[in-house]
Amino acid sequence: MSNHARGRASSLHVALAVAVATAFAGGSALAPIAYASGTNPLAVNAARASVAALVLATVVWSRGLGLMLPPRERYTALALGVVNAGYAYALYAAIVYVPVAVGVLIFYSYPFWTALVAWLTRSETPTGSGVLSLVLGLGGVALVIGAPETMPDWRGVALALAAAFGFTFLLSINARMLRRRDSRPITLHILASASCTYFLAALLLQDFPLPQSGTGWAAFWAISALYTFAFIGLFVAVSALGPVRAALVMNFEPLASVILAWLILGQSLTQGQLFGAGLVIGAITLAAWRKAS
């Protein structure tokens, strides 16, 4: 392949990673529309996890990959599915109480918590740029949350932080499982477990409201479609660009959330929150660039 062709392919994969980040953000922006029609975070998450699991199962089966895992990995993946269900529910529940961009930006504090865990467990050594990223990122999150007198609903803030902590835990454990093996069978187990967790919770709570309008149904299924596209597209982007470059491009998601929340929902941030959003995105990009260099 010529250098021109390689450059074009790389550009296409970067564009795919941007589309994946936008799709994740789009799901978050459409959630309030689905909620307004009568559904709730439990039903939305159950639908999107189930659709993604079915599509991924079809991909895994069509590629002739084994669906089964060794017992230890299987049970770990199923347990992580419960964690996945918890953090995803917390994030989608957070945007019931706070603007989409605020919830997503607080959730995007997870790279800093992940770095902190890595330093505390001594799996990584702190660096000057790493500490700077941590300080800038958490400072940006503090600005997004705001001063006490203008602070968004504490329930949304708490749920978004819980989502960030849950995803940090998931990343820390999942990284060890995925060493030197195909991630798709493991991810399929996680998605299947998450789907079962949602439906079991709905059965126990007897709470699975569906949309009551055409607009609500359109948003409901669009969230599932966007999530599935993002999930499958992420595999392609990571495979082509490598995990570090893909993660660097994926940092577009918080910015996309700010833009889409404004375009679709008319939600906007204050100047201080926008400055905080810039700090969060800049800190994440600095951390990713440091790993790439």
Buried (B, 14 or more C-beta within 10 A) or exposed (E): EEEEEEEEEEEEBBEBBBBBBBBBBBBBBBBBBBBBBBBBBBBBBBBBBBBBBBBBBEBBEEEEEEEEBEEEBBEBBBBBBBBBBBBBBBBBBBBBBBBBBBBBBBBBBBBBBBBBBBBEEEEBEEEEBBEBBBEBBBBBBBBBBBEEEEEBBEEBBBBBBBBBBBBBBBBBBBEEBEEEEEBBBBBBBBBBBBBBBBBEBBEEEEEBEBBEEEEBBBBBBBBBBBBBBBBBBBBBBBEBBEBBBBBBBBBBBBBBBBBBBBEBBEBEBEEEBBEBBBBBBBBBBBBBBBBEE
